[in-house]
Amino acid sequence: FLKYCHPKLKWNQFNPFREWIEVGASDDRKEVRYRDVSAADIPTINVWANQDTTITDKKYRHRNAVPFFQAHMHQRHLILDRKS
């Protein structure tokens, strides 16, 4: 887990005097240091990143889903007698 996450997270090694960030309009991006970011540049910071999705349902019992017999075990089958 640490080998996978450590390169992606910079919270433990972040130094604003060494790190660079891209700011500006989408057609005119420029790299500046974190210490030089102005208040006008903050809305233009791109914080989007790819999301890695790993599906491992096969290794769990019942493929990580609630089985039918457990989901409907306590269901009451009521017969309502409707007389008009």
PyMOL Python script that loads the backbone (N, CA, C, O; Angstrom):
from pymol import cmd

cmd.read_pdbstr("""\
ATOM      1  N   PHE A   1       0.822  -1.192   0.000  1.00  0.00           N
ATOM      2  CA  PHE A   1       0.000   0.000   0.000  1.00  0.00           C
ATOM      3  C   PHE A   1       0.869   1.261   0.000  1.00  0.00           C
ATOM      4  O   PHE A   1       0.609   2.196  -0.756  1.00  0.00           O
ATOM      5  N   LEU A   2       1.882   1.282   0.833  1.00  0.00           N
ATOM      6  CA  LEU A   2       2.729   2.474   0.903  1.00  0.00           C
ATOM      7  C   LEU A   2       3.529   2.679  -0.378  1.00  0.00           C
ATOM      8  O   LEU A   2       3.731   3.815  -0.808  1.00  0.00           O
ATOM      9  N   LYS A   3       3.983   1.593  -0.986  1.00  0.00           N
ATOM     10  CA  LYS A   3       4.726   1.729  -2.237  1.00  0.00           C
ATOM     11  C   LYS A   3       3.840   2.296  -3.334  1.00  0.00           C
ATOM     12  O   LYS A   3       4.315   3.032  -4.199  1.00  0.00           O
ATOM     13  N   TYR A   4       2.559   1.959  -3.305  1.00  0.00           N
ATOM     14  CA  TYR A   4       1.629   2.437  -4.324  1.00  0.00           C
ATOM     15  C   TYR A   4       1.241   3.902  -4.083  1.00  0.00           C
ATOM     16  O   TYR A   4       1.185   4.691  -5.027  1.00  0.00           O
ATOM     17  N   CYS A   5       0.974   4.267  -2.825  1.00  0.00           N
ATOM     18  CA  CYS A   5       0.446   5.596  -2.515  1.00  0.00           C
ATOM     19  C   CYS A   5       1.518   6.659  -2.303  1.00  0.00           C
ATOM     20  O   CYS A   5       1.269   7.838  -2.555  1.00  0.00           O
ATOM     21  N   HIS A   6       2.667   6.280  -1.859  1.00  0.00           N
ATOM     22  CA  HIS A   6       3.698   7.264  -1.510  1.00  0.00           C
ATOM     23  C   HIS A   6       4.067   8.195  -2.669  1.00  0.00           C
ATOM     24  O   HIS A   6       4.185   9.401  -2.449  1.00  0.00           O
ATOM     25  N   PRO A   7       4.256   7.686  -3.900  1.00  0.00           N
ATOM     26  CA  PRO A   7       4.588   8.628  -4.992  1.00  0.00           C
ATOM     27  C   PRO A   7       3.439   9.557  -5.358  1.00  0.00           C
ATOM     28  O   PRO A   7       3.679  10.647  -5.878  1.00  0.00           O
ATOM     29  N   LYS A   8       2.202   9.157  -5.101  1.00  0.00           N
ATOM     30  CA  LYS A   8       1.046   9.966  -5.486  1.00  0.00           C
ATOM     31  C   LYS A   8       0.724  11.048  -4.470  1.00  0.00           C
ATOM     32  O   LYS A   8       0.156  12.079  -4.830  1.00  0.00           O
ATOM     33  N   LEU A   9       1.075  10.835  -3.214  1.00  0.00           N
ATOM     34  CA  LEU A   9       0.759  11.793  -2.157  1.00  0.00           C
ATOM     35  C   LEU A   9       2.007  12.565  -1.769  1.00  0.00           C
ATOM     36  O   LEU A   9       3.032  11.981  -1.415  1.00  0.00           O
ATOM     37  N   LYS A  10       1.909  13.881  -1.839  1.00  0.00           N
ATOM     38  CA  LYS A  10       3.061  14.699  -1.478  1.00  0.00           C
ATOM     39  C   LYS A  10       2.860  15.389  -0.139  1.00  0.00           C
ATOM     40  O   LYS A  10       3.600  16.319   0.181  1.00  0.00           O
ATOM     41  N   TRP A  11       1.894  14.971   0.644  1.00  0.00           N
ATOM     42  CA  TRP A  11       1.604  15.634   1.905  1.00  0.00           C
ATOM     43  C   TRP A  11       2.725  15.479   2.914  1.00  0.00           C
ATOM     44  O   TRP A  11       2.862  16.317   3.805  1.00  0.00           O
ATOM     45  N   ASN A  12       3.519  14.447   2.803  1.00  0.00           N
ATOM     46  CA  ASN A  12       4.577  14.243   3.784  1.00  0.00           C
ATOM     47  C   ASN A  12       5.923  14.796   3.329  1.00  0.00           C
ATOM     48  O   ASN A  12       6.869  14.823   4.117  1.00  0.00           O
ATOM     49  N   GLN A  13       6.032  15.229   2.096  1.00  0.00           N
ATOM     50  CA  GLN A  13       7.303  15.749   1.603  1.00  0.00           C
ATOM     51  C   GLN A  13       7.134  17.083   0.888  1.00  0.00           C
ATOM     52  O   GLN A  13       8.021  17.513   0.151  1.00  0.00           O
ATOM     53  N   PHE A  14       6.004  17.734   1.104  1.00  0.00           N
ATOM     54  CA  PHE A  14       5.711  18.985   0.407  1.00  0.00           C
ATOM     55  C   PHE A  14       6.560  20.126   0.943  1.00  0.00           C
ATOM     56  O   PHE A  14       6.644  20.329   2.155  1.00  0.00           O
ATOM     57  N   ASN A  15       7.185  20.863   0.048  1.00  0.00           N
ATOM     58  CA  ASN A  15       7.977  22.022   0.392  1.00  0.00           C
ATOM     59  C   ASN A  15       7.595  23.139  -0.584  1.00  0.00           C
ATOM     60  O   ASN A  15       7.925  23.044  -1.766  1.00  0.00           O
ATOM     61  N   PRO A  16       6.905  24.203  -0.124  1.00  0.00           N
ATOM     62  CA  PRO A  16       6.436  25.232  -1.057  1.00  0.00           C
ATOM     63  C   PRO A  16       7.551  26.006  -1.735  1.00  0.00           C
ATOM     64  O   PRO A  16       7.298  26.707  -2.715  1.00  0.00           O
ATOM     65  N   PHE A  17       8.761  25.902  -1.251  1.00  0.00           N
ATOM     66  CA  PHE A  17       9.870  26.623  -1.873  1.00  0.00           C
ATOM     67  C   PHE A  17      10.503  25.833  -3.016  1.00  0.00           C
ATOM     68  O   PHE A  17      11.262  26.392  -3.808  1.00  0.00           O
ATOM     69  N   ARG A  18      10.196  24.529  -3.108  1.00  0.00           N
ATOM     70  CA  ARG A  18      10.756  23.696  -4.173  1.00  0.00           C
ATOM     71  C   ARG A  18       9.730  23.261  -5.207  1.00  0.00           C
ATOM     72  O   ARG A  18      10.096  22.968  -6.345  1.00  0.00           O
ATOM     73  N   GLU A  19       8.458  23.211  -4.840  1.00  0.00           N
ATOM     74  CA  GLU A  19       7.427  22.644  -5.707  1.00  0.00           C
ATOM     75  C   GLU A  19       6.920  23.657  -6.736  1.00  0.00           C
ATOM     76  O   GLU A  19       6.878  24.861  -6.483  1.00  0.00           O
ATOM     77  N   TRP A  20       6.543  23.142  -7.886  1.00  0.00           N
ATOM     78  CA  TRP A  20       6.013  23.951  -8.990  1.00  0.00           C
ATOM     79  C   TRP A  20       4.557  23.577  -9.212  1.00  0.00           C
ATOM     80  O   TRP A  20       4.148  22.453  -8.923  1.00  0.00           O
ATOM     81  N   ILE A  21       3.766  24.530  -9.732  1.00  0.00           N
ATOM     82  CA  ILE A  21       2.356  24.295 -10.011  1.00  0.00           C
ATOM     83  C   ILE A  21       1.995  25.037 -11.288  1.00  0.00           C
ATOM     84  O   ILE A  21       2.550  26.096 -11.583  1.00  0.00           O
ATOM     85  N   GLU A  22       1.045  24.464 -12.054  1.00  0.00           N
ATOM     86  CA  GLU A  22       0.581  25.113 -13.280  1.00  0.00           C
ATOM     87  C   GLU A  22      -0.625  25.987 -12.963  1.00  0.00           C
ATOM     88  O   GLU A  22      -1.581  25.529 -12.337  1.00  0.00           O
ATOM     89  N   VAL A  23      -0.583  27.231 -13.390  1.00  0.00           N
ATOM     90  CA  VAL A  23      -1.697  28.166 -13.187  1.00  0.00           C
ATOM     91  C   VAL A  23      -1.959  28.905 -14.493  1.00  0.00           C
ATOM     92  O   VAL A  23      -1.144  28.877 -15.416  1.00  0.00           O
ATOM     93  N   GLY A  24      -3.099  29.559 -14.551  1.00  0.00           N
ATOM     94  CA  GLY A  24      -3.443  30.366 -15.712  1.00  0.00           C
ATOM     95  C   GLY A  24      -4.595  29.762 -16.487  1.00  0.00           C
ATOM     96  O   GLY A  24      -5.083  28.679 -16.166  1.00  0.00           O
ATOM     97  N   ALA A  25      -5.025  30.488 -17.524  1.00  0.00           N
ATOM     98  CA  ALA A  25      -6.112  30.019 -18.374  1.00  0.00           C
ATOM     99  C   ALA A  25      -5.685  28.759 -19.117  1.00  0.00           C
ATOM    100  O   ALA A  25      -4.492  28.484 -19.252  1.00  0.00           O
ATOM    101  N   SER A  26      -6.665  27.993 -19.599  1.00  0.00           N
ATOM    102  CA  SER A  26      -6.347  26.710 -20.224  1.00  0.00           C
ATOM    103  C   SER A  26      -5.515  26.863 -21.490  1.00  0.00           C
ATOM    104  O   SER A  26      -4.762  25.954 -21.841  1.00  0.00           O
ATOM    105  N   ASP A  27      -5.631  27.980 -22.174  1.00  0.00           N
ATOM    106  CA  ASP A  27      -4.827  28.184 -23.381  1.00  0.00           C
ATOM    107  C   ASP A  27      -3.485  28.850 -23.090  1.00  0.00           C
ATOM    108  O   ASP A  27      -2.628  28.920 -23.971  1.00  0.00           O
ATOM    109  N   ASP A  28      -3.292  29.341 -21.866  1.00  0.00           N
ATOM    110  CA  ASP A  28      -2.049  30.021 -21.506  1.00  0.00           C
ATOM    111  C   ASP A  28      -1.601  29.562 -20.117  1.00  0.00           C
ATOM    112  O   ASP A  28      -1.633  30.341 -19.165  1.00  0.00           O
ATOM    113  N   ARG A  29      -1.181  28.289 -20.002  1.00  0.00           N
ATOM    114  CA  ARG A  29      -0.732  27.737 -18.719  1.00  0.00           C
ATOM    115  C   ARG A  29       0.742  28.081 -18.503  1.00  0.00           C
ATOM    116  O   ARG A  29       1.526  28.082 -19.453  1.00  0.00           O
ATOM    117  N   LYS A  30       1.114  28.369 -17.273  1.00  0.00           N
ATOM    118  CA  LYS A  30       2.513  28.624 -16.952  1.00  0.00           C
ATOM    119  C   LYS A  30       2.830  27.989 -15.598  1.00  0.00           C
ATOM    120  O   LYS A  30       1.953  27.851 -14.746  1.00  0.00           O
ATOM    121  N   GLU A  31       4.061  27.615 -15.418  1.00  0.00           N
ATOM    122  CA  GLU A  31       4.498  27.002 -14.163  1.00  0.00           C
ATOM    123  C   GLU A  31       5.098  28.068 -13.259  1.00  0.00           C
ATOM    124  O   GLU A  31       5.965  28.840 -13.671  1.00  0.00           O
ATOM    125  N   VAL A  32       4.622  28.095 -12.023  1.00  0.00           N
ATOM    126  CA  VAL A  32       5.168  29.003 -11.014  1.00  0.00           C
ATOM    127  C   VAL A  32       5.388  28.204  -9.737  1.00  0.00           C
ATOM    128  O   VAL A  32       4.826  27.123  -9.561  1.00  0.00           O
ATOM    129  N   ARG A  33       6.199  28.742  -8.866  1.00  0.00           N
ATOM    130  CA  ARG A  33       6.407  28.089  -7.570  1.00  0.00           C
ATOM    131  C   ARG A  33       5.212  28.374  -6.670  1.00  0.00           C
ATOM    132  O   ARG A  33       4.527  29.384  -6.831  1.00  0.00           O
ATOM    133  N   TYR A  34       4.971  27.476  -5.726  1.00  0.00           N
ATOM    134  CA  TYR A  34       3.846  27.649  -4.812  1.00  0.00           C
ATOM    135  C   TYR A  34       3.935  28.968  -4.044  1.00  0.00           C
ATOM    136  O   TYR A  34       2.914  29.596  -3.767  1.00  0.00           O
ATOM    137  N   ARG A  35       5.123  29.377  -3.710  1.00  0.00           N
ATOM    138  CA  ARG A  35       5.268  30.608  -2.931  1.00  0.00           C
ATOM    139  C   ARG A  35       4.904  31.842  -3.748  1.00  0.00           C
ATOM    140  O   ARG A  35       4.636  32.898  -3.174  1.00  0.00           O
ATOM    141  N   ASP A  36       4.888  31.731  -5.101  1.00  0.00           N
ATOM    142  CA  ASP A  36       4.586  32.863  -5.971  1.00  0.00           C
ATOM    143  C   ASP A  36       3.143  32.872  -6.469  1.00  0.00           C
ATOM    144  O   ASP A  36       2.794  33.719  -7.291  1.00  0.00           O
ATOM    145  N   VAL A  37       2.304  31.967  -6.001  1.00  0.00           N
ATOM    146  CA  VAL A  37       0.911  31.915  -6.453  1.00  0.00           C
ATOM    147  C   VAL A  37       0.149  33.080  -5.830  1.00  0.00           C
ATOM    148  O   VAL A  37       0.200  33.300  -4.620  1.00  0.00           O
ATOM    149  N   SER A  38      -0.557  33.821  -6.683  1.00  0.00           N
ATOM    150  CA  SER A  38      -1.340  34.954  -6.190  1.00  0.00           C
ATOM    151  C   SER A  38      -2.790  34.519  -5.974  1.00  0.00           C
ATOM    152  O   SER A  38      -3.179  33.412  -6.349  1.00  0.00           O
ATOM    153  N   ALA A  39      -3.573  35.391  -5.373  1.00  0.00           N
ATOM    154  CA  ALA A  39      -4.981  35.084  -5.116  1.00  0.00           C
ATOM    155  C   ALA A  39      -5.751  34.932  -6.424  1.00  0.00           C
ATOM    156  O   ALA A  39      -6.712  34.164  -6.479  1.00  0.00           O
ATOM    157  N   ALA A  40      -5.358  35.636  -7.468  1.00  0.00           N
ATOM    158  CA  ALA A  40      -6.029  35.512  -8.763  1.00  0.00           C
ATOM    159  C   ALA A  40      -5.721  34.175  -9.440  1.00  0.00           C
ATOM    160  O   ALA A  40      -6.495  33.717 -10.280  1.00  0.00           O
ATOM    161  N   ASP A  41      -4.606  33.549  -9.084  1.00  0.00           N
ATOM    162  CA  ASP A  41      -4.221  32.275  -9.698  1.00  0.00           C
ATOM    163  C   ASP A  41      -4.921  31.078  -9.053  1.00  0.00           C
ATOM    164  O   ASP A  41      -4.988  30.013  -9.667  1.00  0.00           O
ATOM    165  N   ILE A  42      -5.433  31.221  -7.856  1.00  0.00           N
ATOM    166  CA  ILE A  42      -5.995  30.074  -7.134  1.00  0.00           C
ATOM    167  C   ILE A  42      -7.175  29.437  -7.859  1.00  0.00           C
ATOM    168  O   ILE A  42      -7.233  28.208  -7.906  1.00  0.00           O
ATOM    169  N   PRO A  43      -8.130  30.194  -8.436  1.00  0.00           N
ATOM    170  CA  PRO A  43      -9.224  29.521  -9.166  1.00  0.00           C
ATOM    171  C   PRO A  43      -8.777  28.793 -10.430  1.00  0.00           C
ATOM    172  O   PRO A  43      -9.521  27.962 -10.951  1.00  0.00           O
ATOM    173  N   THR A  44      -7.591  29.081 -10.927  1.00  0.00           N
ATOM    174  CA  THR A  44      -7.133  28.449 -12.166  1.00  0.00           C
ATOM    175  C   THR A  44      -6.274  27.215 -11.911  1.00  0.00           C
ATOM    176  O   THR A  44      -5.788  26.604 -12.864  1.00  0.00           O
ATOM    177  N   ILE A  45      -6.076  26.837 -10.665  1.00  0.00           N
ATOM    178  CA  ILE A  45      -5.271  25.654 -10.355  1.00  0.00           C
ATOM    179  C   ILE A  45      -6.048  24.424 -10.774  1.00  0.00           C
ATOM    180  O   ILE A  45      -7.226  24.289 -10.444  1.00  0.00           O
ATOM    181  N   ASN A  46      -5.405  23.532 -11.494  1.00  0.00           N
ATOM    182  CA  ASN A  46      -6.031  22.312 -11.958  1.00  0.00           C
ATOM    183  C   ASN A  46      -5.768  21.215 -10.932  1.00  0.00           C
ATOM    184  O   ASN A  46      -4.635  20.760 -10.778  1.00  0.00           O
ATOM    185  N   VAL A  47      -6.809  20.797 -10.238  1.00  0.00           N
ATOM    186  CA  VAL A  47      -6.644  19.764  -9.212  1.00  0.00           C
ATOM    187  C   VAL A  47      -7.177  18.419  -9.682  1.00  0.00           C
ATOM    188  O   VAL A  47      -7.265  17.479  -8.892  1.00  0.00           O
ATOM    189  N   TRP A  48      -7.531  18.315 -10.951  1.00  0.00           N
ATOM    190  CA  TRP A  48      -8.055  17.068 -11.481  1.00  0.00           C
ATOM    191  C   TRP A  48      -6.922  16.059 -11.624  1.00  0.00           C
ATOM    192  O   TRP A  48      -5.814  16.412 -12.026  1.00  0.00           O
ATOM    193  N   ALA A  49      -7.203  14.825 -11.298  1.00  0.00           N
ATOM    194  CA  ALA A  49      -6.229  13.749 -11.468  1.00  0.00           C
ATOM    195  C   ALA A  49      -6.971  12.476 -11.858  1.00  0.00           C
ATOM    196  O   ALA A  49      -8.156  12.331 -11.558  1.00  0.00           O
ATOM    197  N   ASN A  50      -6.293  11.571 -12.512  1.00  0.00           N
ATOM    198  CA  ASN A  50      -6.898  10.295 -12.885  1.00  0.00           C
ATOM    199  C   ASN A  50      -7.244   9.496 -11.640  1.00  0.00           C
ATOM    200  O   ASN A  50      -6.480   9.470 -10.675  1.00  0.00           O
ATOM    201  N   GLN A  51      -8.393   8.850 -11.666  1.00  0.00           N
ATOM    202  CA  GLN A  51      -8.821   8.011 -10.561  1.00  0.00           C
ATOM    203  C   GLN A  51      -8.547   6.554 -10.916  1.00  0.00           C
ATOM    204  O   GLN A  51      -9.029   6.055 -11.933  1.00  0.00           O
ATOM    205  N   ASP A  52      -7.786   5.887 -10.088  1.00  0.00           N
ATOM    206  CA  ASP A  52      -7.506   4.472 -10.304  1.00  0.00           C
ATOM    207  C   ASP A  52      -8.580   3.649  -9.613  1.00  0.00           C
ATOM    208  O   ASP A  52      -8.812   3.805  -8.414  1.00  0.00           O
ATOM    209  N   THR A  53      -9.230   2.782 -10.358  1.00  0.00           N
ATOM    210  CA  THR A  53     -10.278   1.930  -9.811  1.00  0.00           C
ATOM    211  C   THR A  53      -9.834   0.487  -9.923  1.00  0.00           C
ATOM    212  O   THR A  53      -9.515   0.007 -11.010  1.00  0.00           O
ATOM    213  N   THR A  54      -9.815  -0.203  -8.794  1.00  0.00           N
ATOM    214  CA  THR A  54      -9.452  -1.603  -8.765  1.00  0.00           C
ATOM    215  C   THR A  54     -10.646  -2.401  -8.267  1.00  0.00           C
ATOM    216  O   THR A  54     -11.155  -2.144  -7.176  1.00  0.00           O
ATOM    217  N   ILE A  55     -11.094  -3.359  -9.053  1.00  0.00           N
ATOM    218  CA  ILE A  55     -12.233  -4.185  -8.671  1.00  0.00           C
ATOM    219  C   ILE A  55     -11.707  -5.555  -8.279  1.00  0.00           C
ATOM    220  O   ILE A  55     -11.101  -6.255  -9.089  1.00  0.00           O
ATOM    221  N   THR A  56     -11.942  -5.925  -7.040  1.00  0.00           N
ATOM    222  CA  THR A  56     -11.456  -7.213  -6.534  1.00  0.00           C
ATOM    223  C   THR A  56     -12.594  -7.997  -5.895  1.00  0.00           C
ATOM    224  O   THR A  56     -12.411  -8.603  -4.839  1.00  0.00           O
ATOM    225  N   ASP A  57     -13.753  -7.992  -6.516  1.00  0.00           N
ATOM    226  CA  ASP A  57     -14.899  -8.676  -5.940  1.00  0.00           C
ATOM    227  C   ASP A  57     -14.749 -10.189  -5.947  1.00  0.00           C
ATOM    228  O   ASP A  57     -15.345 -10.866  -5.109  1.00  0.00           O
ATOM    229  N   LYS A  58     -13.978 -10.730  -6.861  1.00  0.00           N
ATOM    230  CA  LYS A  58     -13.886 -12.184  -6.982  1.00  0.00           C
ATOM    231  C   LYS A  58     -13.179 -12.829  -5.800  1.00  0.00           C
ATOM    232  O   LYS A  58     -13.380 -14.017  -5.546  1.00  0.00           O
ATOM    233  N   LYS A  59     -12.371 -12.093  -5.083  1.00  0.00           N
ATOM    234  CA  LYS A  59     -11.638 -12.715  -3.984  1.00  0.00           C
ATOM    235  C   LYS A  59     -12.456 -12.787  -2.697  1.00  0.00           C
ATOM    236  O   LYS A  59     -12.014 -13.404  -1.728  1.00  0.00           O
ATOM    237  N   TYR A  60     -13.634 -12.173  -2.666  1.00  0.00           N
ATOM    238  CA  TYR A  60     -14.472 -12.205  -1.477  1.00  0.00           C
ATOM    239  C   TYR A  60     -15.589 -13.220  -1.641  1.00  0.00           C
ATOM    240  O   TYR A  60     -15.954 -13.594  -2.755  1.00  0.00           O
ATOM    241  N   ARG A  61     -16.116 -13.653  -0.519  1.00  0.00           N
ATOM    242  CA  ARG A  61     -17.204 -14.618  -0.536  1.00  0.00           C
ATOM    243  C   ARG A  61     -18.438 -13.972  -1.157  1.00  0.00           C
ATOM    244  O   ARG A  61     -18.738 -12.810  -0.880  1.00  0.00           O
ATOM    245  N   HIS A  62     -19.137 -14.700  -1.975  1.00  0.00           N
ATOM    246  CA  HIS A  62     -20.338 -14.241  -2.683  1.00  0.00           C
ATOM    247  C   HIS A  62     -20.045 -13.024  -3.562  1.00  0.00           C
ATOM    248  O   HIS A  62     -20.943 -12.232  -3.849  1.00  0.00           O
ATOM    249  N   ARG A  63     -18.806 -12.880  -3.981  1.00  0.00           N
ATOM    250  CA  ARG A  63     -18.383 -11.768  -4.850  1.00  0.00           C
ATOM    251  C   ARG A  63     -18.745 -10.411  -4.264  1.00  0.00           C
ATOM    252  O   ARG A  63     -19.137  -9.499  -4.992  1.00  0.00           O
ATOM    253  N   ASN A  64     -18.614 -10.280  -2.967  1.00  0.00           N
ATOM    254  CA  ASN A  64     -18.816  -9.037  -2.234  1.00  0.00           C
ATOM    255  C   ASN A  64     -20.226  -8.479  -2.403  1.00  0.00           C
ATOM    256  O   ASN A  64     -20.426  -7.264  -2.399  1.00  0.00           O
ATOM    257  N   ALA A  65     -21.193  -9.367  -2.551  1.00  0.00           N
ATOM    258  CA  ALA A  65     -22.595  -8.951  -2.657  1.00  0.00           C
ATOM    259  C   ALA A  65     -23.391  -9.698  -1.598  1.00  0.00           C
ATOM    260  O   ALA A  65     -22.994 -10.779  -1.163  1.00  0.00           O
ATOM    261  N   VAL A  66     -24.492  -9.134  -1.192  1.00  0.00           N
ATOM    262  CA  VAL A  66     -25.355  -9.792  -0.212  1.00  0.00           C
ATOM    263  C   VAL A  66     -26.133 -10.876  -0.945  1.00  0.00           C
ATOM    264  O   VAL A  66     -26.832 -10.586  -1.916  1.00  0.00           O
ATOM    265  N   PRO A  67     -26.017 -12.135  -0.488  1.00  0.00           N
ATOM    266  CA  PRO A  67     -26.734 -13.201  -1.172  1.00  0.00           C
ATOM    267  C   PRO A  67     -28.248 -13.076  -0.992  1.00  0.00           C
ATOM    268  O   PRO A  67     -28.722 -12.459  -0.037  1.00  0.00           O
ATOM    269  N   PHE A  68     -28.985 -13.660  -1.907  1.00  0.00           N
ATOM    270  CA  PHE A  68     -30.440 -13.553  -1.906  1.00  0.00           C
ATOM    271  C   PHE A  68     -31.039 -14.095  -0.609  1.00  0.00           C
ATOM    272  O   PHE A  68     -31.948 -13.485  -0.045  1.00  0.00           O
ATOM    273  N   PHE A  69     -30.540 -15.229  -0.134  1.00  0.00           N
ATOM    274  CA  PHE A  69     -31.138 -15.839   1.049  1.00  0.00           C
ATOM    275  C   PHE A  69     -30.909 -15.011   2.311  1.00  0.00           C
ATOM    276  O   PHE A  69     -31.688 -15.124   3.258  1.00  0.00           O
ATOM    277  N   GLN A  70     -29.879 -14.193   2.351  1.00  0.00           N
ATOM    278  CA  GLN A  70     -29.670 -13.335   3.513  1.00  0.00           C
ATOM    279  C   GLN A  70     -30.419 -12.014   3.390  1.00  0.00           C
ATOM    280  O   GLN A  70     -30.840 -11.448   4.399  1.00  0.00           O
ATOM    281  N   ALA A  71     -30.588 -11.527   2.195  1.00  0.00           N
ATOM    282  CA  ALA A  71     -31.281 -10.256   2.008  1.00  0.00           C
ATOM    283  C   ALA A  71     -32.776 -10.389   2.258  1.00  0.00           C
ATOM    284  O   ALA A  71     -33.420  -9.437   2.698  1.00  0.00           O
ATOM    285  N   HIS A  72     -33.325 -11.553   1.982  1.00  0.00           N
ATOM    286  CA  HIS A  72     -34.766 -11.746   2.100  1.00  0.00           C
ATOM    287  C   HIS A  72     -35.139 -12.689   3.241  1.00  0.00           C
ATOM    288  O   HIS A  72     -36.254 -13.209   3.283  1.00  0.00           O
ATOM    289  N   MET A  73     -34.219 -12.905   4.151  1.00  0.00           N
ATOM    290  CA  MET A  73     -34.451 -13.838   5.250  1.00  0.00           C
ATOM    291  C   MET A  73     -35.531 -13.330   6.210  1.00  0.00           C
ATOM    292  O   MET A  73     -36.342 -14.119   6.695  1.00  0.00           O
ATOM    293  N   HIS A  74     -35.550 -12.069   6.479  1.00  0.00           N
ATOM    294  CA  HIS A  74     -36.466 -11.507   7.467  1.00  0.00           C
ATOM    295  C   HIS A  74     -37.634 -10.756   6.824  1.00  0.00           C
ATOM    296  O   HIS A  74     -38.297  -9.952   7.480  1.00  0.00           O
ATOM    297  N   GLN A  75     -37.877 -11.016   5.561  1.00  0.00           N
ATOM    298  CA  GLN A  75     -38.964 -10.343   4.873  1.00  0.00           C
ATOM    299  C   GLN A  75     -40.291 -11.003   5.255  1.00  0.00           C
ATOM    300  O   GLN A  75     -40.409 -12.228   5.248  1.00  0.00           O
ATOM    301  N   ARG A  76     -41.262 -10.198   5.581  1.00  0.00           N
ATOM    302  CA  ARG A  76     -42.582 -10.724   5.929  1.00  0.00           C
ATOM    303  C   ARG A  76     -43.459 -10.757   4.687  1.00  0.00           C
ATOM    304  O   ARG A  76     -43.548  -9.782   3.940  1.00  0.00           O
ATOM    305  N   HIS A  77     -44.088 -11.870   4.489  1.00  0.00           N
ATOM    306  CA  HIS A  77     -45.008 -12.025   3.375  1.00  0.00           C
ATOM    307  C   HIS A  77     -46.414 -11.884   3.941  1.00  0.00           C
ATOM    308  O   HIS A  77     -46.973 -12.846   4.467  1.00  0.00           O
ATOM    309  N   LEU A  78     -46.974 -10.715   3.839  1.00  0.00           N
ATOM    310  CA  LEU A  78     -48.287 -10.440   4.400  1.00  0.00           C
ATOM    311  C   LEU A  78     -49.360 -10.648   3.346  1.00  0.00           C
ATOM    312  O   LEU A  78     -49.217 -10.244   2.192  1.00  0.00           O
ATOM    313  N   ILE A  79     -50.403 -11.268   3.760  1.00  0.00           N
ATOM    314  CA  ILE A  79     -51.548 -11.447   2.884  1.00  0.00           C
ATOM    315  C   ILE A  79     -52.632 -10.516   3.431  1.00  0.00           C
ATOM    316  O   ILE A  79     -53.179 -10.745   4.510  1.00  0.00           O
ATOM    317  N   LEU A  80     -52.923  -9.494   2.688  1.00  0.00           N
ATOM    318  CA  LEU A  80     -53.932  -8.527   3.113  1.00  0.00           C
ATOM    319  C   LEU A  80     -55.265  -8.896   2.507  1.00  0.00           C
ATOM    320  O   LEU A  80     -55.390  -9.077   1.296  1.00  0.00           O
ATOM    321  N   ASP A  81     -56.241  -9.004   3.354  1.00  0.00           N
ATOM    322  CA  ASP A  81     -57.582  -9.331   2.899  1.00  0.00           C
ATOM    323  C   ASP A  81     -58.336  -8.042   2.679  1.00  0.00           C
ATOM    324  O   ASP A  81     -58.772  -7.403   3.637  1.00  0.00           O
ATOM    325  N   ARG A  82     -58.492  -7.656   1.441  1.00  0.00           N
ATOM    326  CA  ARG A  82     -59.149  -6.386   1.133  1.00  0.00           C
ATOM    327  C   ARG A  82     -60.605  -6.668   0.810  1.00  0.00           C
ATOM    328  O   ARG A  82     -60.940  -7.326  -0.175  1.00  0.00           O
ATOM    329  N   LYS A  83     -61.435  -6.155   1.660  1.00  0.00           N
ATOM    330  CA  LYS A  83     -62.884  -6.284   1.427  1.00  0.00           C
ATOM    331  C   LYS A  83     -63.448  -4.890   1.233  1.00  0.00           C
ATOM    332  O   LYS A  83     -63.253  -4.010   2.071  1.00  0.00           O
ATOM    333  N   SER A  84     -64.136  -4.697   0.147  1.00  0.00           N
ATOM    334  CA  SER A  84     -64.707  -3.374  -0.141  1.00  0.00           C
ATOM    335  C   SER A  84     -66.126  -3.265   0.354  1.00  0.00           C
ATOM    336  O   SER A  84     -66.756  -2.220   0.194  1.00  0.00           O
TER     337      SER A  84
END
""", "prot")
cmd.dss("prot")
cmd.show_as("cartoon", "prot")
cmd.util.cbc("prot")
cmd.orient("prot")
